[in-house]
Amino acid sequence: MSDVNELDRSARWRRLVAELVSTVVLVLTFQGAAYAQGVETVTYSKDVAPILQENCQQCHQEGAIGPFALVDYEDARRAARRIKDRVTQRLMPPWHLNPHLGIQEYKNDRSLTEQEIVTIIDWVDAGTPRGDPADLPAPVEFPSGENFLMLGELGSPDLVIKTDPFDVPAHGNDQWWRPRVSTGLTQDRYVRAVEVLPSYPLGRGVTHHFLATAVQEESVGGLLTEWALGKVGEQYQEGTGKLLQAGSEISFEVHYYPNGTPAPADQVSLGIWLYPEGYEPEFPTVLRMFNVAPQSVLEIPPHSTPMYEREWVMQSPVRIQSFQAHFHLRGKGASMEAIYPDGRRELLSIIDNFQFNWHNNYIYEDHVAPLLPSGTVLKFNMWYDNTEDQLSNPHPDDFVTWGDRAADEMGHMWIGVTNLTEDTYLRLVRERARIATEDRGSR
């Protein structure tokens, strides 16, 4: 552990560059867009409504998790200044990777483009003109909070396993509930996607995090899945999956955080999408925890901004399919870097604006998912802000250590890892190079 004032030069430089690049690119984009648009007026109907519909309305509608609705012009006009503030800071939509450093192609990317940010800013600065209602996009029907978000893409889950009911009190300390429930499977099946769904509406406000472990003869190599505030679910690459055996059970751990409203007989649902019967994917995958700031070392003094760093050597070739940081209220940022056996270094991903309410799981597009040879070092950095500048920090005067409670802190990474043989690794490298060459030739 080191304080920001004592960080090694590379860590300080990486953070400075991340902030500087983001600022410069955004400013230049604003100027260029303003010049290009000239005197053309940006309106809600033609320009802003499509952006809100595509990126915001699923959460910002009646009964959803957003604090206010954004489904029509009056909604957007009333919240215009707040919208401008949030998108300029890249707080909303919730996508907290640095947009210019590291890999930028993700299956679940919900960030706004630079041009979309400019459009919203120009609209607010112009006085929120409504425009012609005939220009509005057709209304969209979004899934309610009672439905799985991946329903539209994957259809109904093959299995829905619910925790046993638990009474969450209105007030009191954090609560943990650890039931064990049968999967009901009568034959072995492979999992291709999972999603965790807190109960609606009360469970959304009190469910802090959720762990699911498959209890069966053959281990899946770690958790079946993990969920924290803001995460949707996990989808594996084609030909990749996890085995659930006949007669298996799911051991749950649910962390509840009383919020002033009781949630009686609450249940959390685990949706599981399976491959067809008899199908066995080529690659078993593991959700691996890299504990960067474990219980024995995590200490955050009052008014400090410490960083922790740890490294792991990959003992076999691997493919990385997803990247997720887990913090509590004082988490600020995290990065994952590959140091290859030949000494070459590559920054894979960097979160530079972590938000506690949104534990995003960043899923790489297949053609950019890191392929790492045996002997590669994965280096992780995780940093904290225990000062007044961290808006989610309830008590900057506290000395904070590791703990399960929301008021304590953690620092680990959940990484989707597929272990490969040497022959398979070389085959995948060749296939990726061939596809890249064909793509360049077709342009």
C-alpha positions in Angstrom: 0.0 0.0 0.0 1.2 3.5 -0.8 -0.3 7.0 -0.4 -0.9 9.1 -3.5 2.0 11.3 -2.5 4.3 8.3 -2.5 3.0 6.5 -5.6 5.6 5.1 -8.1 6.0 7.3 -11.1 4.3 4.9 -13.5 1.1 4.8 -11.5 0.9 8.5 -11.0 1.7 9.1 -14.7 -1.0 6.7 -15.8 -3.7 8.4 -13.7 -2.6 11.9 -14.9 -2.6 10.8 -18.5 -6.1 9.3 -18.2 -7.5 12.5 -16.8 -5.7 14.7 -19.2 -6.6 12.8 -22.3 -10.3 12.6 -21.3 -10.4 16.3 -20.7 -8.6 17.3 -23.9 -10.6 15.0 -26.2 -13.9 16.2 -24.8 -13.0 19.8 -25.1 -11.8 19.4 -28.7 -15.0 17.5 -29.6 -17.2 20.2 -28.1 -15.4 22.8 -30.2 -15.5 20.8 -33.4 -19.2 19.9 -33.0 -20.2 23.4 -32.3 -18.4 24.6 -35.5 -19.9 21.8 -37.6 -23.5 22.4 -36.4 -23.2 26.1 -37.2 -26.6 27.8 -36.7 -28.6 24.5 -36.8 -30.7 24.3 -33.6 -30.5 21.1 -31.6 -34.0 20.1 -30.5 -35.5 17.6 -28.1 -37.7 15.8 -30.6 -35.1 15.3 -33.4 -31.8 15.0 -31.5 -32.1 14.5 -27.7 -35.1 12.1 -27.5 -33.4 9.3 -29.5 -30.4 9.5 -27.2 -32.5 9.4 -24.0 -34.6 6.5 -25.4 -31.5 4.5 -26.4 -29.5 5.1 -23.2 -31.6 6.4 -20.3 -35.3 5.6 -20.4 -34.9 1.9 -19.3 -33.9 3.1 -15.8 -35.6 6.5 -15.9 -39.3 5.6 -16.2 -42.1 5.2 -13.7 -41.3 2.4 -11.2 -37.7 1.9 -12.4 -34.5 2.5 -10.5 -33.8 6.0 -11.8 -34.7 8.9 -9.4 -36.9 10.6 -12.0 -38.5 9.8 -15.3 -37.1 10.8 -18.7 -39.8 9.5 -21.0 -41.1 12.8 -22.5 -40.1 16.4 -23.2 -41.4 17.8 -19.9 -39.4 15.2 -17.9 -36.2 16.1 -19.8 -36.8 19.8 -19.6 -37.2 19.8 -15.8 -34.0 17.7 -15.4 -32.0 19.4 -18.1 -29.3 21.0 -16.0 -28.9 17.8 -14.0 -28.6 15.7 -17.2 -26.0 18.1 -18.6 -24.0 17.8 -15.4 -24.1 14.0 -15.2 -23.2 13.3 -18.8 -20.4 15.9 -18.8 -18.8 14.2 -15.8 -19.6 10.8 -17.4 -21.5 9.7 -14.4 -24.5 8.8 -16.5 -25.1 6.5 -18.3 -23.2 4.4 -15.7 -20.0 3.4 -17.6 -16.9 4.4 -15.7 -14.0 3.1 -17.9 -11.7 5.7 -19.2 -12.9 6.3 -22.8 -9.5 6.7 -24.3 -7.1 4.3 -22.6 -7.1 0.5 -22.8 -9.5 -1.7 -24.7 -12.6 0.2 -25.9 -14.8 -2.5 -27.4 -17.3 -4.1 -25.1 -20.4 -6.2 -25.7 -22.4 -4.3 -23.0 -21.1 -0.8 -23.6 -23.7 1.7 -22.5 -21.6 4.9 -22.6 -22.5 8.0 -24.6 -20.3 8.9 -27.6 -18.5 12.3 -27.5 -21.0 13.5 -30.1 -24.0 12.5 -28.0 -22.6 14.4 -25.0 -22.1 17.4 -27.2 -25.7 17.2 -28.5 -27.1 17.2 -25.0 -24.9 20.1 -23.8 -25.9 22.2 -26.9 -29.6 21.5 -26.3 -29.4 22.6 -22.7 -27.3 25.7 -23.5 -29.8 26.6 -26.2 -32.7 26.7 -23.7 -34.0 23.1 -24.2 -36.0 23.8 -27.5 -38.7 21.2 -28.1 -38.8 21.0 -31.8 -41.4 19.3 -34.0 -43.1 16.4 -32.3 -43.3 14.7 -35.6 -39.5 14.1 -35.3 -39.9 12.0 -32.2 -38.8 8.4 -32.3 -41.5 5.7 -32.0 -42.2 4.8 -28.3 -40.4 1.8 -26.9 -41.7 -0.7 -24.4 -39.0 -1.5 -21.8 -38.9 -4.5 -19.4 -40.2 -3.7 -16.0 -38.2 -4.1 -12.8 -40.0 -7.5 -12.4 -38.3 -8.9 -15.5 -34.8 -10.1 -16.4 -33.0 -7.5 -18.5 -31.6 -10.1 -20.9 -35.1 -11.4 -21.6 -35.3 -9.5 -24.9 -32.0 -10.9 -26.2 -32.0 -14.4 -24.8 -35.6 -15.2 -24.1 -36.9 -16.6 -20.8 -34.3 -18.3 -18.6 -34.2 -22.1 -18.6 -34.0 -22.0 -14.8 -35.1 -19.5 -12.3 -33.9 -20.3 -8.8 -35.1 -18.2 -5.9 -33.6 -17.8 -2.5 -35.8 -18.8 0.5 -37.8 -15.9 1.8 -36.0 -13.5 4.3 -37.5 -10.7 6.3 -35.3 -7.5 5.9 -36.0 -5.1 8.7 -36.5 -1.4 8.1 -33.6 -0.4 10.4 -30.6 -2.1 11.9 -27.2 -3.5 10.9 -26.3 -5.2 7.7 -27.9 -8.6 7.3 -26.7 -11.8 5.6 -28.8 -14.7 4.4 -27.3 -18.0 3.3 -29.9 -20.4 2.0 -29.2 -23.5 -0.1 -31.7 -24.4 -2.9 -31.8 -27.3 -5.4 -31.4 -26.5 -9.1 -33.9 -29.2 -10.0 -31.7 -30.5 -12.8 -32.0 -34.2 -13.6 -29.1 -34.2 -16.2 -25.8 -32.4 -16.6 -26.2 -29.1 -18.5 -23.9 -26.2 -19.4 -24.6 -22.6 -18.5 -24.2 -19.9 -21.2 -25.5 -16.9 -19.3 -26.7 -15.8 -15.8 -28.5 -12.8 -14.4 -29.4 -11.9 -10.8 -32.7 -10.2 -10.2 -33.5 -8.6 -6.8 -37.2 -8.5 -6.0 -39.2 -5.5 -7.3 -39.6 -3.0 -5.9 -38.5 -3.4 -2.3 -35.6 -5.7 -2.8 -33.9 -3.4 -5.2 -33.3 -0.9 -2.4 -31.9 -3.3 0.2 -29.9 -5.9 -1.8 -26.2 -5.0 -1.5 -24.5 -8.0 -3.1 -25.2 -11.6 -3.9 -22.9 -14.7 -4.4 -24.0 -18.0 -5.9 -21.9 -21.2 -5.6 -22.7 -24.5 -7.4 -22.7 -27.3 -4.8 -21.9 -30.5 -6.8 -19.2 -33.2 -7.3 -17.3 -31.3 -10.0 -16.3 -27.7 -9.1 -16.8 -24.9 -11.5 -13.5 -23.4 -10.2 -15.0 -20.6 -8.2 -18.4 -18.9 -8.0 -21.2 -19.7 -10.4 -21.8 -15.9 -10.4 -21.5 -12.7 -8.4 -23.7 -9.7 -8.3 -23.5 -6.2 -6.8 -25.4 -2.9 -7.2 -25.7 -2.0 -10.8 -24.6 -5.2 -12.4 -26.9 -6.9 -14.9 -25.4 -10.4 -15.6 -22.9 -12.4 -17.4 -22.9 -13.9 -20.9 -20.1 -16.2 -22.0 -18.4 -16.3 -25.4 -19.8 -18.9 -27.9 -18.3 -22.2 -27.0 -17.6 -21.2 -23.4 -19.6 -22.2 -20.4 -19.9 -23.6 -16.9 -21.1 -27.1 -15.9 -24.2 -27.6 -13.7 -24.6 -31.2 -12.7 -27.7 -33.2 -12.2 -28.8 -33.0 -8.5 -26.8 -29.9 -7.9 -27.7 -27.2 -5.4 -27.0 -23.4 -5.3 -25.5 -22.1 -2.1 -26.5 -18.4 -1.9 -25.0 -15.5 0.1 -27.2 -12.4 0.1 -26.0 -9.2 1.8 -28.9 -7.0 2.8 -28.6 -3.3 3.8 -31.7 -1.9 5.6 -32.7 1.4 4.1 -35.7 2.5 6.2 -38.3 0.5 4.4 -38.9 -3.2 5.4 -38.8 -5.9 2.8 -40.8 -8.8 4.2 -40.3 -12.3 2.8 -37.8 -11.0 0.3 -36.4 -13.3 -2.4 -33.6 -12.8 -5.0 -33.9 -14.7 -8.3 -31.1 -16.3 -10.2 -31.9 -16.7 -13.9 -29.8 -19.3 -15.8 -29.7 -19.7 -19.6 -28.5 -23.2 -20.7 -26.9 -24.6 -23.8 -29.0 -27.2 -25.6 -29.2 -30.7 -24.1 -26.1 -32.7 -24.9 -24.0 -29.7 -26.0 -20.6 -29.5 -24.3 -18.7 -26.2 -24.9 -15.0 -26.4 -25.8 -14.0 -24.0 -23.1 -14.9 -24.1 -19.4 -14.7 -20.6 -17.8 -14.1 -19.4 -14.3 -15.1 -16.2 -12.5 -11.8 -15.6 -10.6 -11.4 -13.2 -7.7 -8.1 -11.3 -7.5 -7.9 -9.9 -4.0 -5.8 -6.8 -4.5 -6.4 -5.3 -1.0 -7.1 -8.3 1.3 -8.2 -8.1 4.9 -4.6 -8.4 6.2 -3.4 -5.2 4.5 -6.3 -2.9 3.7 -6.0 0.3 5.7 -7.4 3.7 4.7 -6.4 6.5 7.1 -8.7 9.6 7.4 -8.3 12.1 4.6 -6.1 9.9 2.6 -6.0 8.6 -1.0 -4.1 5.3 -0.9 -3.4 2.9 -3.7 -2.9 -0.9 -3.6 -1.1 -3.0 -6.1 -0.7 -6.7 -6.6 0.5 -9.0 -9.4 -0.3 -12.6 -10.4 1.5 -14.8 -12.9 -0.6 -16.8 -15.3 0.6 -20.4 -15.1 -1.1 -21.3 -18.4 -2.3 -19.3 -21.4 -5.6 -17.6 -20.7 -8.4 -15.6 -22.4 -9.9 -12.8 -20.4 -13.6 -12.2 -21.1 -14.7 -9.7 -18.5 -13.4 -7.1 -16.0 -15.1 -5.9 -12.8 -13.9 -4.0 -9.7 -15.5 -4.4 -6.3 -15.3 -1.5 -3.8 -17.6 0.0 -1.2 -18.1 3.8 -0.6 -14.5 5.0 -0.9 -13.4 3.2 -4.1 -12.2 5.5 -6.8 -10.5 3.6 -9.6 -8.9 0.4 -10.7 -6.7 -0.8 -13.6 -5.6 -4.1 -15.1 -2.3 -4.3 -17.0 -0.6 -7.3 -18.8 3.1 -7.6 -18.6 4.1 -10.1 -21.2 7.0 -12.6 -20.9 9.0 -10.5 -23.4 8.7 -7.5 -21.1 6.1 -5.7 -23.2 3.4 -4.0 -21.2 -0.3 -3.3 -22.1 -2.9 -1.4 -20.2 -6.0 -3.6 -20.7 -8.7 -1.6 -18.9 -8.9 1.3 -16.4 -11.8 2.5 -14.3 -11.1 6.1 -13.4 -14.5 7.2 -12.0 -15.9 4.3 -9.9 -19.4 4.7 -8.6 -20.6 2.5 -5.7 -24.1 2.2 -7.0 -22.9 0.7 -10.4 -20.7 -2.3 -10.2 -20.4 -2.7 -13.9 -19.1 -5.9 -15.4 -17.2 -4.9 -18.5 -17.5 -7.8 -21.1 -15.0 -7.6 -23.9 -16.0 -8.1 -27.5 -14.8 -11.5 -28.7 -12.2 -10.2 -31.1 -10.5 -8.0 -28.5 -10.8 -10.2 -25.4 -7.2 -10.4 -24.1 -5.3 -13.6 -25.2 -2.4 -13.9 -22.8 0.5 -16.4 -23.1 1.7 -18.5 -20.2 4.0 -16.5 -17.9 2.1 -13.2 -18.4 1.8 -11.1 -15.3 -1.5 -9.5 -14.6 -0.9 -6.4 -12.6 -3.8 -4.7 -10.7 -4.0 -1.3 -9.1 -7.0 -0.2 -7.0 -7.2 3.3 -5.3 -9.4 5.0 -2.8 -10.5 8.5 -1.8 -11.3 8.9 1.9 -11.6 12.7 1.6 -14.5 15.2 1.3 -14.0 15.1 -2.4 -15.5 11.6 -2.6 -19.2 12.3 -2.7 -20.2 8.8 -1.6 -17.9 9.0 1.5 -20.0 9.3 4.6 -17.2 10.0 7.1 -13.8 11.2 5.9 -12.6 11.4 9.5 -12.9 7.6 9.9 -10.0 5.1 9.8 -11.4 2.5 7.4 -10.3 -1.2 7.2 -11.5 -4.3 5.4 -15.0 -5.6 6.2 -18.2 -7.0 4.9 -20.4 -4.0 5.9 -21.1 -1.2 3.4 -19.4 1.2 5.9 -16.2 -0.9 5.7 -14.2 -1.3 2.5 -13.0 -4.0 0.1 -10.8 -4.1 -2.9 -10.9 -7.0 -5.3 -11.4 -7.7 -9.0 -13.8 -10.2 -10.5 -12.2 -11.4 -13.8 -13.8 -13.9 -16.2 -10.9 -16.2 -17.1 -10.8 -19.1 -19.5 -7.7 -21.3 -19.1 -6.3 -22.6 -22.4 -3.8 -25.3 -23.5 -0.8 -24.1 -25.4 -2.1 -25.5 -28.7 -5.5 -23.9 -28.2 -3.9 -20.6 -27.4 -1.8 -20.6 -30.6 -4.8 -21.6 -32.6 -6.9 -18.7 -31.3 -4.0 -16.3 -31.9 -3.8 -17.5 -35.5 -7.5 -17.2 -36.0 -7.6 -13.7 -34.6 -4.7 -12.6 -36.9 -6.5 -14.2 -39.9 -9.8 -12.4 -39.2 -7.9 -9.1 -38.7 -6.2 -9.5 -42.0 -9.4 -10.3 -43.8 -11.1 -7.2 -42.3 -8.3 -4.9 -43.4 -8.5 -6.4 -46.9 -12.2 -5.8 -47.2 -12.0 -2.1 -46.5 
